[in-house]
Amino acid sequence: MRSRTLTLTAAAAAALLSTAALAANASGTPRPASPREGTVSAADLLAKVTSCSQISNGKYRTDEETSATVPVCGKNGAVFWKADMDIDCDGQRTSKCNEDTDPWYQDDTAFHQSDGKPLRADSLPYVVVPSSSSIWNYSSAGIKGGGVVAVIYNNKVEYAVVGDTGPNKIIGEASYATAKDLGIDPDPENGGTDSGVTYILFKNSQVSPIESHSAAVSLGDRLAKQFLQNN
């Protein structure tokens, strides 16, 4: 879990600046960006989510300073929302994700790899869901760690997994790798995008192992086709 509302003290900031750059974790290699994943187009998916049947009890903010305008919607065995994208760099320490590159860095993720280690944000596309609250309980809605997510931005589709949880009143966050693959600035401090991202989470799905992106693409493509076929 992470929160972007933390304020660094002068001492903490100095400590961060004095920390030596951390070497990249040896496990996993960041993948090259792909213009398209699977066989389902962004346009076809977006055409299915033009209207919202709200399933959340309220709405979410995209950032601490914004008003609550984003509902969680339900349709065809999936839930979805349209928001911004903040960058999550939590999990395994690498040269791109560590205390020096990310002031909000935490060395853990809500869900773990098959070997028990935290996820690796700079190589695994994953999405952050809001922690359960009176607004919405992701688990009760059939969303679980490792569940498949179709993330759509600028006419591109990226398949990711549910990998972390965030503040219970804020929505719209994904890993460094998700942003990079979609052409969004992945810098955890200054990157991301203010709008235009659609997240479609397929209920009761689970990628195994969670760290296999190819498995996410395969399952995601199949579920996306089913999503389009359902009325």
C-alpha positions in Angstrom: 0.0 0.0 0.0 1.2 3.5 -0.7 0.0 7.0 -0.2 1.2 10.1 -2.0 0.0 12.4 0.8 3.2 11.8 2.9 5.3 14.9 3.6 9.0 14.4 3.9 10.7 16.0 6.9 14.0 17.9 6.2 15.9 15.1 8.0 14.2 12.4 5.9 14.8 14.3 2.7 18.5 14.6 3.6 18.7 10.9 4.4 17.1 10.1 1.0 19.6 12.3 -0.8 22.5 10.8 1.0 21.5 7.2 0.2 23.7 5.6 -2.5 22.0 4.5 -5.7 20.8 1.0 -5.4 21.8 -1.6 -8.0 19.1 -3.2 -10.2 17.6 -6.4 -8.8 18.9 -9.3 -10.8 15.6 -11.1 -11.2 13.6 -10.1 -14.3 14.4 -7.8 -17.2 12.2 -4.9 -18.3 10.4 -5.8 -21.5 10.5 -3.6 -24.6 7.3 -1.5 -25.2 4.8 -3.2 -27.4 2.3 -1.2 -29.6 -0.4 -3.7 -29.0 -1.1 -6.8 -26.9 -3.6 -9.5 -27.8 -6.1 -9.3 -30.6 -8.8 -7.0 -29.1 -8.6 -3.3 -30.1 -8.7 -0.4 -27.7 -11.6 1.0 -29.7 -13.8 -2.1 -29.3 -13.2 -2.2 -25.5 -13.9 1.5 -25.1 -17.1 1.2 -27.0 -18.3 -1.2 -24.3 -17.7 1.2 -21.5 -19.3 4.4 -22.7 -21.9 4.3 -19.9 -21.6 3.5 -16.3 -23.7 1.3 -14.0 -22.2 2.4 -10.7 -21.4 -0.3 -8.2 -19.4 1.7 -5.7 -21.2 3.4 -2.9 -19.5 6.7 -3.7 -16.9 8.2 -5.9 -13.1 8.4 -5.7 -10.6 11.2 -6.0 -7.7 10.9 -8.6 -5.4 12.8 -6.2 -5.6 14.1 -2.7 -6.3 17.6 -3.8 -9.1 16.8 -6.4 -12.8 16.3 -5.8 -14.4 12.8 -5.8 -15.6 12.3 -9.4 -14.7 8.7 -10.3 -17.2 5.9 -9.8 -16.5 2.2 -10.1 -18.8 0.7 -12.7 -19.9 -2.8 -13.5 -20.6 -4.6 -16.7 -20.4 -8.0 -18.4 -18.4 -9.8 -15.7 -16.0 -6.9 -15.2 -15.6 -3.7 -13.2 -14.1 -0.5 -14.7 -13.2 3.1 -14.0 -11.8 6.0 -16.0 -9.1 8.0 -14.2 -5.6 9.3 -14.3 -2.4 7.3 -13.8 0.0 7.8 -10.9 3.1 5.7 -10.9 3.6 2.9 -8.4 7.3 2.0 -8.0 6.9 -0.1 -4.9 8.2 -3.7 -4.4 11.6 -5.0 -5.2 14.4 -2.4 -5.2 15.9 -1.8 -8.6 17.9 1.0 -10.3 14.6 2.5 -11.4 12.5 1.9 -8.3 14.1 2.8 -4.9 14.2 5.4 -2.2 16.3 7.7 -4.4 14.0 7.7 -7.4 10.7 7.6 -5.5 10.0 9.7 -2.4 7.0 7.5 -1.6 8.9 4.2 -2.2 7.9 1.2 -0.1 9.7 -2.2 -0.4 6.6 -4.3 -0.5 3.5 -4.8 -2.5 0.1 -6.1 -1.3 0.4 -9.2 -3.5 3.6 -11.3 -4.0 5.3 -13.4 -6.6 5.1 -17.2 -6.5 8.4 -17.2 -4.7 7.1 -14.9 -2.0 9.0 -11.8 -3.0 7.3 -8.5 -3.7 6.4 -7.6 -7.2 8.9 -5.8 -9.4 7.3 -2.5 -10.6 9.7 -1.7 -13.4 9.3 -4.9 -15.3 5.8 -6.2 -14.4 2.7 -4.4 -15.5 0.3 -4.2 -12.6 -2.5 -2.0 -11.4 -3.2 -0.6 -7.9 -6.8 -0.9 -6.5 -8.1 1.3 -3.7 -8.0 -0.4 -0.3 -11.4 -1.7 0.8 -13.6 0.9 2.4 -17.3 2.0 2.7 -16.9 3.3 -0.9 -16.1 0.0 -2.4 -14.7 -3.4 -1.5 -12.7 -4.8 -4.4 -12.6 -8.4 -2.9 -16.4 -8.5 -2.5 -16.7 -7.5 -6.2 -14.7 -10.5 -7.3 -11.4 -8.7 -7.8 -8.4 -10.5 -6.4 -4.6 -10.2 -6.4 -3.3 -11.4 -9.8 -6.6 -10.6 -11.5 -6.4 -9.5 -15.1 -6.8 -5.8 -16.0 -7.0 -4.3 -19.5 -5.5 -0.8 -19.2 -6.3 1.5 -22.2 -4.6 4.7 -23.0 -4.1 6.6 -26.3 -5.6 3.8 -28.3 -3.3 1.2 -26.8 -4.2 -1.9 -24.7 -1.9 -3.2 -22.0 -2.8 -6.3 -20.0 -1.7 -6.1 -16.4 -2.5 -7.8 -13.1 -3.9 -6.5 -9.8 -0.7 -6.1 -7.9 -1.0 -3.6 -5.1 -3.5 -1.6 -3.0 -3.5 2.1 -2.4 -5.3 4.8 -0.4 -9.0 4.0 0.2 -10.3 7.3 -1.3 -8.0 7.6 -4.3 -8.1 5.7 -7.6 -5.9 5.6 -10.7 -2.4 4.1 -10.2 -0.3 1.5 -12.0 3.2 0.2 -12.0 6.3 1.8 -13.7 6.2 -1.0 -16.4 2.5 -0.4 -17.2 3.1 3.3 -17.8 6.2 2.7 -19.9 4.5 0.2 -22.1 1.6 2.6 -22.7 3.9 5.5 -23.6 3.3 7.4 -20.3 6.2 8.9 -18.5 7.0 6.3 -15.8 9.0 8.6 -13.5 7.5 7.8 -10.0 7.9 11.4 -8.8 6.9 13.5 -11.7 5.5 11.1 -14.3 2.0 9.7 -15.0 -0.9 11.4 -16.7 -3.7 13.5 -15.4 -6.5 11.7 -17.4 -7.5 9.5 -20.2 -6.8 6.0 -18.7 -9.5 3.3 -18.7 -9.1 0.3 -16.4 -11.2 -2.8 -17.0 -10.8 -5.5 -14.3 -12.1 -8.9 -15.1 -13.9 -10.5 -12.2 -12.9 -13.8 -10.7 -9.8 -14.0 -12.9 -6.3 -14.8 -11.7 -3.0 -15.1 -13.5 -0.7 -17.9 -12.3 2.0 -17.2 -11.6 1.2 -13.5 -11.0 4.6 -12.4 -12.3 4.1 -14.0 -15.8 3.2 -11.2 -18.1 2.7 -13.6 -21.0 0.1 -15.4 -19.0 -1.7 -12.2 -18.3 -1.8 -11.3 -22.0 -3.1 -14.8 -22.9 -5.8 -14.8 -20.3 -6.6 -11.1 -20.7 -7.1 -11.5 -24.5 -9.5 -14.4 -23.9 -11.5 -12.5 -21.3 -11.6 -9.3 -23.4 -13.2 -11.3 -26.2 -15.8 -12.6 -23.8 -16.4 -9.1 -22.5 -17.1 -7.9 -26.0 -19.5 -10.8 -26.8 -21.6 -10.3 -23.7 -24.5 -7.9 -23.9 
